[in-house]
Amino acid sequence: MRKLFALLIVIAFSFNSFGQRGYKKPYWNASIMLSSATFLSDLGGKDFYGSNDPSDIDFSDIRYALGGGLDWNNGKGFSMGFNAFYSRLSADDAETDWDRKYRMLHVRTDLIETNFKLQYTFPKTIPGLAGVYFNVGGGVTFFKPMAEWNGIWYDLRPMGTEGQNIDPTREPYKVFSPVIPFGFGKRFALRNGMNIAVDISLRKSFTDYLDDVSTVYADTNLILADAGVAAAHFSNPSNGEDGVGRIGKERGNPNNNDNYFLFGLKLEIPLGQAGKYGNYNTSCAFQNSWISNRGTTPKFRKRGKTRRKIFR
């Protein structure tokens, strides 16, 4: 992960040299994002063996994400910036008809992510690719898995549902993880230099505990004595059907980390001059930004005593 950040920094500083020969002046823009969110975890999924690919997405458990960012554009299609967002993820074994349903596990995970991304947008001079972009970066996510019982939502990590609090060979998992965000999308020019983008991105995490499930079942009697009845219930809520819940039996798959997807819309608002040719080498209605260098919005003057007719 450190090598990735070092590489991103080197590339970022090289942007300025590209921009010296650019087609327009560099500019900043702010962004607002609203997306759907889902994740690949040990819970729920398709009605077959679980897999670590998009085919295992359970669309009934799609939730939401919202956030924003600040980007610097070098004027030649390259940009870099920081982003932050909040997301809610969900997964439930009850949504599948395969063996996983016998575990009767479910989770709701709230997370906050911050990241740094590099992005390239194709210019309008390339037919069929105008406004299409792809990006990659690095970041960190803070997450909190929870589950519901008798109408109450419980924080799962302190309970040690896989025996982390009673087995010296198992350590409690961290509440944060590095992530590698990467994705693609397409930007569409609006008035006043603004863009709206359809954005699709994947977060590659380095933890298998976004859903609080990873390894094998622990002794629920010991968990009951250590953390109480709720902890014992969430450790193994099954009824024992098909041998599920036996001590040492597989509860999750530690070989695959949990990942999550975002799909949604992003509104980009230029700050200051957006360049000679408008946004991402595409002309805009006023050839400047919505917010001027002085931090004010455009003002439209009256001409004489008559007002300009907008609708004819």
C-alpha positions, 0 to 999 in steps of 0.5 A: 500500500505504501508503494502505491501511495508513493507511485500516486504522488510521483504521478501527481507531481508530473501532472504539472509538466503535462499541463504546461502544454495543455489545451486550457488553464488548470482549474479546481472543481468540487463534486457531490456524489449520490450512489447505490452501494453493495458489497461482496462478502461472506453473507447472502449472494447468489443461490449457489456457491459464493464467489468473489466476483460481481455475479455474487451481488445480491441486488435486494441488499443494495443500499446507498452512499453519499459524499463529495470531493475536491479535484485539481484538473491540469487542463489536458484531461488529467486530474487528481483529488481527495474524496470522502463519503459515507456508505451503508452496506447490507447482506443477509443469508436469508436472501439466498436459497443455497447452503449459506441460508442455514447460517442465518447470519446478517449484517448492516455495515456503516463505513466512512471512506477517504481517498486520493484518486488520479483520473484521466478523461478522454477529450471530445476529439476521440469519437465515441470516448468523449467524456469517458474517464477512468481512475485509480487511487488509494485510501482508507475506510473505517467500518462498523458491522452491526446486526439486529435482534429483537428490534435492537441493533448491536455493534458486533466487533466488541462481542468477538463473534468468532472467539476473538475475546476468548481465544488467544490465537485470534485477535480482534479485527481492526475497525479500518482498512486500506482500500484501492478505489478504481473505476470508470464513468462518463461525464456530460457537460451542463451549463456554466462549466458544470458536469454530471457524471455516471460513475461506477467504481469498485473498492478493493479492501484488505479486510475480511471483516466488513461483514464480521464473518471470516473464519470458523465457529467458536464455542458459543458457551464460552462466548455466552460466559464472556460477552452475554446472550446477544454475543452468543446469538450473533456468533451462531443464530442457526438451528444446527441444520445440516451441521451448521454451527459446530465448533471449528466448522467453516463460518466464512471464507478467510481466503477472500477479502470483502469488497464493495461497489458504488454506482451513481451520479456525480455533479462537478462544479468548477471553482475559478476559471475552468479554462479557455475551452470549458470543461474537459476540452468541451465547450460550455454555455458561458465558457467560465465557471459557476463560481468566479475567481472572486467567489461570486456567482454570475450576474446578468445585467438589464439592458436599458429599461427593457428586459431580455425575453427568454421565451418567444 
